[in-house]
Amino acid sequence: MSRLDNISLGKIVVIREKLLKAQKDGQKIYRFESGDPSFDVHPNVKKSIEKALKDNKTHYIPNNGIPELRETLALKLNAQNKIPVKPAHISITNGAMHALYVCYQCIVEEGDEVIVPDPMWTEAVENARLAGAKTVGVELKPEYDYVYRAQDIEAKITPKTKVIFLNSPQNPTGAIIPLVELQKIADLAVKNNLWIVADEAYEHILYDGGTHTSIASLIPAYDKVVSVYSYSKSYAMSGLRIGYFASTNELFNDRAAKLLRCTVNGINSISQWGAIHAVQDTPEEWYAEMNAEYLKRRDLFLEALKGQDVLKPYVPKAAFYLWCTVKDGIDVEKLSEELAARGLGNAPGSCFGDSHTSKQSIRLAFSCDTKMIVEGAAELTKFLKDYK
């Protein structure tokens, strides 16, 4: 049996396909299942891509990324994330999902255990399994604001544990690990000589005074940390497929370079030139405007869910998802299918984990445009009003 036989295609993908077919057949649909930002890339990024094409920068490029981009990201990581890295510590990938694939392939061996949050974005877990690891879930509970806690992680550590994976800000809950708790997790990893793989894709999408801290900045001398980032969310460049990771571990970087050569041998050159200017030339006001619009969409959803008891939402501090606990006694899978049949995209909690918290929850995304949120939220209100 192939390892791929134990990997799902993903319930979100299945729901998306149904919605797109319904749309093709003329039904009005609302894309609440997808985490694809509705915003266009910044004009400066478009100009840099056009210039790269005009300058014929369309040939093979260095395996780990063009030097100019790695230098730009080293400056960014040092200044914004407080991670002391050099360009040689950074590799460019085909999105953050590819970065996670590379990370696990370079770190784990058959039978190793990777501790993960539950709920958790599906691909982050399945890429660990694809590398031969066993994933061990730590249930994130609503009574603790879905925070990934060091004491719960510690209870899952065994002699086979190799990696602690974390995602903060988190998909699907929108929770942020507080600094005090993040330090405890960092200290726990050091104490047990474990790797940390930190997915920080939502680092810039923050609300209500929320802040992001990179765990690598808390233990700068510890080299078993890989920090993973994405251009898809912060810069709305999802289709351009740019991600990257940073680590000071020499053996890891040596292995990663080999795997990158054997899988992609250099990421899209044009996207990389655009990625430089996304970091260098994107005004701070652009982030502020984008986050303000996300906040507006979040609050429209929250308003739509008032006066009903089917879904109890957690108010996210970051990202663009509304994670809702479904009332006990209601079949979440059935609810999900009925919502989708009405054109309301969603992702049942079982997409994200096996815990009770996951299975009795549902995720709604507010990354689609505001007009769709307004119209879809009204439909959601009507749907839930008499739902039994």
C-alpha positions as CSV (number, residue, x, y, z in Angstrom):
1,M,0.0,0.0,0.0
2,S,1.3,3.5,-0.9
3,R,1.4,6.2,1.8
4,L,-0.8,8.2,-0.6
5,D,-3.6,5.7,-0.1
6,N,-4.0,7.0,3.5
7,I,-4.1,10.6,2.5
8,S,-7.5,12.2,1.8
9,L,-8.3,14.4,-1.2
10,G,-9.9,16.7,1.4
11,K,-13.6,17.4,2.2
12,I,-13.1,21.1,1.5
13,V,-12.1,20.2,-2.1
14,V,-15.1,18.0,-2.4
15,I,-17.4,20.8,-1.2
16,R,-15.7,23.3,-3.5
17,E,-16.3,21.1,-6.5
18,K,-20.0,20.7,-5.7
19,L,-20.3,24.5,-5.3
20,L,-18.5,25.2,-8.5
21,K,-20.8,22.8,-10.4
22,A,-23.8,24.4,-8.8
23,Q,-22.6,27.8,-9.9
24,K,-22.0,26.5,-13.4
25,D,-25.6,25.3,-13.4
26,G,-26.8,28.7,-12.5
27,Q,-27.2,28.6,-8.7
28,K,-26.0,31.5,-6.6
29,I,-23.2,30.4,-4.3
30,Y,-21.2,31.9,-1.5
31,R,-17.6,30.9,-1.2
32,F,-17.4,30.5,2.6
33,E,-15.4,27.2,2.2
34,S,-12.2,28.8,0.7
35,G,-9.3,30.7,2.3
36,D,-8.4,32.6,-0.9
37,P,-8.1,36.4,-0.3
38,S,-10.4,38.4,-2.6
39,F,-7.9,41.2,-2.9
40,D,-5.8,41.9,-5.9
41,V,-2.0,42.0,-5.5
42,H,-0.6,45.4,-4.9
43,P,0.1,47.4,-8.1
44,N,3.9,47.5,-7.3
45,V,3.9,43.7,-7.5
46,K,2.2,43.7,-10.9
47,K,4.7,46.3,-12.2
48,S,7.7,44.2,-11.0
49,I,6.3,41.1,-12.7
50,E,5.7,43.0,-15.9
51,K,9.2,44.4,-15.8
52,A,10.7,40.9,-15.1
53,L,8.9,39.6,-18.2
54,K,10.0,42.6,-20.3
55,D,13.6,42.0,-19.1
56,N,13.3,38.3,-20.1
57,K,13.9,36.9,-16.6
58,T,12.3,33.7,-17.6
59,H,15.2,31.2,-17.4
60,Y,16.4,28.8,-14.8
61,I,17.2,30.4,-11.5
62,P,19.0,29.2,-8.4
63,N,17.6,26.1,-6.7
64,N,16.8,27.7,-3.3
65,G,15.6,31.0,-4.8
66,I,17.0,34.1,-6.5
67,P,19.6,35.8,-4.3
68,E,17.7,39.1,-4.4
69,L,14.6,37.6,-2.8
70,R,16.5,35.7,-0.2
71,E,18.3,38.8,0.8
72,T,15.1,40.8,1.0
73,L,13.5,38.1,3.2
74,A,16.5,37.9,5.5
75,L,16.1,41.6,6.1
76,K,12.3,41.1,6.7
77,L,12.8,38.2,9.1
78,N,15.4,40.0,11.1
79,A,13.5,43.3,11.3
80,Q,9.9,42.1,11.6
81,N,10.1,38.6,13.0
82,K,13.2,39.2,15.1
83,I,14.7,35.9,13.8
84,P,18.5,36.2,13.3
85,V,19.0,34.5,9.9
86,K,21.1,35.0,6.8
87,P,20.0,34.6,3.2
88,A,21.7,31.2,3.1
89,H,19.2,30.1,5.8
90,I,16.2,30.8,3.6
91,S,14.6,28.7,0.8
92,I,11.8,29.7,-1.6
93,T,9.0,27.1,-2.1
94,N,5.9,26.6,-4.2
95,G,3.7,28.0,-1.5
96,A,3.7,27.2,2.2
97,M,2.2,23.8,1.7
98,H,5.2,22.8,-0.4
99,A,7.4,24.2,2.4
100,L,5.7,21.9,4.9
101,Y,6.2,19.0,2.6
102,V,9.9,19.7,2.4
103,C,10.2,20.3,6.2
104,Y,8.7,16.9,7.1
105,Q,10.6,15.0,4.4
106,C,13.8,16.4,5.8
107,I,13.1,15.9,9.5
108,V,11.1,12.8,10.2
109,E,11.6,9.1,9.5
110,E,9.2,6.3,9.5
111,G,7.5,5.9,12.8
112,D,8.4,9.3,14.3
113,E,5.7,11.2,16.0
114,V,4.7,14.8,15.2
115,I,2.5,16.6,17.8
116,V,-0.1,18.8,16.1
117,P,-3.1,20.9,17.2
118,D,-6.6,19.4,16.8
119,P,-8.3,21.1,15.0
120,M,-5.7,21.9,12.4
121,W,-5.5,22.7,8.7
122,T,-5.6,19.3,7.0
123,E,-2.6,19.6,4.7
124,A,-0.3,20.5,7.6
125,V,-1.1,17.2,9.2
126,E,-1.2,15.0,6.1
127,N,2.2,16.2,4.9
128,A,3.6,14.8,8.1
129,R,1.9,11.5,7.5
130,L,3.1,11.5,3.9
131,A,6.7,11.6,5.3
132,G,6.0,8.5,7.3
133,A,5.3,10.1,10.7
134,K,2.4,9.4,13.0
135,T,0.5,12.6,14.0
136,V,-0.5,13.0,17.6
137,G,-3.3,15.5,18.2
138,V,-3.7,17.9,21.1
139,E,-7.3,19.0,21.4
140,L,-7.8,22.7,21.4
141,K,-10.7,23.5,23.7
142,P,-13.1,26.4,23.5
143,E,-12.9,27.0,27.3
144,Y,-9.2,27.9,26.7
145,D,-9.9,30.1,23.7
146,Y,-8.5,27.3,21.5
147,V,-5.0,28.0,22.7
148,Y,-2.4,25.4,22.0
149,R,-1.0,24.9,25.5
150,A,2.4,23.6,26.5
151,Q,1.0,21.4,29.4
152,D,-1.2,19.6,26.9
153,I,1.6,19.2,24.4
154,E,3.9,17.8,27.2
155,A,1.4,15.2,28.1
156,K,1.7,13.8,24.5
157,I,5.5,13.6,24.3
158,T,6.8,10.0,24.0
159,P,10.3,8.6,23.1
160,K,9.1,8.6,19.5
161,T,8.2,12.3,19.4
162,K,10.3,14.2,16.9
163,V,8.5,17.4,16.1
164,I,6.1,19.9,17.7
165,F,4.1,21.6,15.0
166,L,2.4,24.9,15.7
167,N,0.3,27.3,13.6
168,S,-0.2,30.8,15.1
169,P,-2.3,32.7,14.1
170,Q,-4.3,29.5,13.5
171,N,-6.3,28.1,10.7
172,P,-9.2,27.1,11.4
173,T,-9.9,28.9,14.7
174,G,-8.2,32.3,14.3
175,A,-6.6,31.9,17.7
176,I,-3.2,33.3,18.6
177,I,-0.9,31.6,21.0
178,P,-0.1,34.2,23.8
179,L,3.5,35.1,24.2
180,V,3.8,33.5,27.7
181,E,2.4,30.2,26.3
182,L,4.6,30.4,23.2
183,Q,7.7,30.7,25.4
184,K,6.6,27.6,27.4
185,I,6.3,25.7,24.2
186,A,9.8,26.9,23.0
187,D,11.3,25.9,26.4
188,L,9.6,22.5,26.2
189,A,11.1,21.8,22.8
190,V,14.5,22.7,23.9
191,K,14.2,20.6,27.1
192,N,13.2,17.6,25.1
193,N,15.5,18.2,22.1
194,L,12.6,18.4,19.7
195,W,12.1,20.1,16.4
196,I,9.7,22.9,16.0
197,V,7.9,23.5,12.7
198,A,6.1,26.9,12.9
199,D,3.5,27.8,10.3
200,E,3.2,31.6,10.4
201,A,1.2,32.1,7.2
202,Y,-1.3,34.5,8.9
203,E,1.3,36.7,10.6
204,H,-0.1,39.9,9.2
205,I,-3.8,39.3,9.4
206,L,-4.6,40.5,13.0
207,Y,-7.6,42.1,14.8
208,D,-8.5,43.8,18.0
209,G,-4.9,44.6,19.0
210,G,-3.7,41.0,18.4
211,T,0.0,40.6,17.9
212,H,2.2,37.9,16.3
213,T,5.5,36.6,17.7
214,S,7.7,34.1,15.8
215,I,8.7,31.3,18.2
216,A,12.2,31.2,16.7
217,S,12.8,34.7,18.0
218,L,12.4,33.4,21.6
219,I,15.1,30.7,21.3
220,P,17.6,32.3,18.8
221,A,20.5,29.9,19.7
222,Y,18.4,26.8,19.2
223,D,18.7,25.5,15.6
224,K,16.0,22.9,15.5
225,V,13.3,25.4,14.4
226,V,11.9,25.8,11.0
227,S,9.8,28.9,10.4
228,V,7.3,28.7,7.4
229,Y,5.7,31.6,5.6
230,S,3.3,32.2,2.8
231,Y,2.7,35.0,0.3
232,S,-0.8,33.7,-0.3
233,K,-2.4,35.4,2.7
234,S,-0.3,38.5,3.6
235,Y,0.1,39.6,0.1
236,A,-3.0,38.1,-1.6
237,M,-0.7,36.2,-4.0
238,S,-2.3,32.8,-3.7
239,G,-2.2,31.9,-7.4
240,L,1.4,33.0,-7.8
241,R,2.5,30.1,-5.4
242,I,5.3,31.6,-3.3
243,G,6.2,30.4,0.1
244,Y,9.5,30.2,2.1
245,F,11.1,28.7,5.1
246,A,14.0,29.7,7.3
247,S,16.2,27.6,9.5
248,T,19.8,27.9,10.8
249,N,20.2,24.1,11.0
250,E,22.9,23.1,8.5
251,L,21.9,19.5,8.1
252,F,18.3,20.5,7.5
253,N,19.3,23.1,4.9
254,D,21.5,20.6,3.1
255,R,18.7,18.1,2.9
256,A,16.2,20.7,1.9
257,A,18.4,21.9,-1.0
258,K,18.5,18.3,-2.3
259,L,14.8,17.8,-2.1
260,L,14.1,21.2,-3.7
261,R,16.3,20.2,-6.6
262,C,14.6,16.9,-7.0
263,T,11.0,18.3,-6.8
264,V,10.9,21.8,-8.3
265,N,14.5,22.8,-9.2
266,G,13.6,26.5,-8.7
267,I,10.3,28.2,-8.2
268,N,8.6,30.4,-10.9
269,S,11.1,33.1,-11.6
270,I,8.5,35.8,-12.4
271,S,6.7,35.2,-9.1
272,Q,10.0,35.6,-7.2
273,W,10.7,39.0,-8.7
274,G,7.2,40.0,-7.8
275,A,7.7,38.7,-4.3
276,I,10.7,41.0,-3.7
277,H,8.5,44.0,-4.3
278,A,5.6,42.7,-2.3
279,V,7.9,42.9,0.8
280,Q,9.9,46.0,-0.2
281,D,7.2,48.2,-1.8
282,T,3.9,47.3,-0.1
283,P,2.8,50.3,2.0
284,E,1.7,49.7,5.6
285,E,-1.6,51.3,4.8
286,W,-2.3,48.5,2.4
287,Y,-2.2,45.9,5.2
288,A,-4.3,48.2,7.4
289,E,-7.0,48.6,4.7
290,M,-7.1,44.9,4.0
291,N,-7.3,44.0,7.7
292,A,-10.0,46.6,8.2
293,E,-12.1,45.0,5.4
294,Y,-11.6,41.5,6.9
295,L,-12.7,42.9,10.3
296,K,-15.8,44.3,8.7
297,R,-16.6,40.9,7.1
298,R,-15.9,39.1,10.4
299,D,-18.4,41.4,12.2
300,L,-21.0,41.0,9.5
301,F,-20.8,37.2,10.1
302,L,-21.0,37.6,13.8
303,E,-24.1,39.8,13.5
304,A,-25.7,37.3,11.2
305,L,-25.3,34.6,13.9
306,K,-27.0,36.5,16.6
307,G,-30.4,35.2,17.8
308,Q,-29.9,31.6,16.9
309,D,-28.5,28.6,18.9
310,V,-27.3,26.3,16.1
311,L,-23.8,27.8,15.8
312,K,-21.8,29.4,18.6
313,P,-18.9,31.3,17.0
314,Y,-15.5,31.9,18.5
315,V,-14.4,35.5,17.8
316,P,-11.2,35.2,15.9
317,K,-8.2,37.3,16.8
318,A,-6.5,36.7,13.4
319,A,-6.8,35.0,10.0
320,F,-10.1,35.1,8.1
321,Y,-12.1,32.1,9.5
322,L,-15.1,31.9,11.8
323,W,-14.9,28.7,13.8
324,C,-18.3,27.7,15.2
325,T,-19.3,25.1,17.7
326,V,-22.4,23.3,16.5
327,K,-25.2,22.6,19.0
328,D,-25.1,19.2,20.6
329,G,-27.5,16.8,18.9
330,I,-27.1,18.3,15.5
331,D,-25.3,16.2,12.9
332,V,-22.5,18.4,11.6
333,E,-22.0,16.5,8.4
334,K,-25.7,16.7,7.5
335,L,-25.7,20.4,8.4
336,S,-22.7,21.0,6.2
337,E,-24.3,19.3,3.2
338,E,-27.5,21.2,3.7
339,L,-25.7,24.5,3.8
340,A,-23.8,23.6,0.6
341,A,-27.0,22.6,-1.1
342,R,-28.2,26.1,-0.4
343,G,-25.1,27.5,-1.9
344,L,-23.5,28.4,1.4
345,G,-19.9,27.1,1.4
346,N,-18.4,25.8,4.6
347,A,-16.0,23.2,5.9
348,P,-17.2,20.7,8.5
349,G,-14.9,20.3,11.5
350,S,-14.1,16.8,10.7
351,C,-11.9,18.2,7.9
352,F,-9.6,19.5,10.6
353,G,-9.2,16.7,13.2
354,D,-10.6,13.8,15.1
355,S,-11.3,15.4,18.5
356,H,-14.7,16.2,19.8
357,T,-14.0,19.8,19.4
358,S,-13.3,19.3,15.7
359,K,-16.1,17.0,14.9
360,Q,-18.8,19.2,16.6
361,S,-17.7,22.4,14.8
362,I,-17.9,24.0,11.4
363,R,-15.7,26.6,9.7
364,L,-16.9,29.6,7.6
365,A,-14.3,31.7,5.7
366,F,-14.7,35.4,5.2
367,S,-11.9,35.8,2.7
368,C,-14.3,36.3,-0.2
369,D,-15.5,39.8,-1.2
370,T,-17.6,41.9,1.1
371,K,-20.6,41.9,-1.2
372,M,-20.7,38.1,-1.1
373,I,-20.4,38.2,2.7
374,V,-23.3,40.6,3.0
375,E,-25.6,38.6,0.8
376,G,-24.4,35.2,2.1
377,A,-24.7,36.2,5.7
378,A,-28.4,37.2,5.1
379,E,-29.0,33.7,3.5
380,L,-27.2,32.1,6.5
381,T,-29.5,34.0,8.9
382,K,-32.6,32.7,7.1
383,F,-31.3,29.2,7.0
384,L,-30.5,29.0,10.7
385,K,-33.7,30.7,11.9
386,D,-35.8,27.6,11.8
387,Y,-33.1,24.9,11.7
388,K,-33.7,21.9,13.9
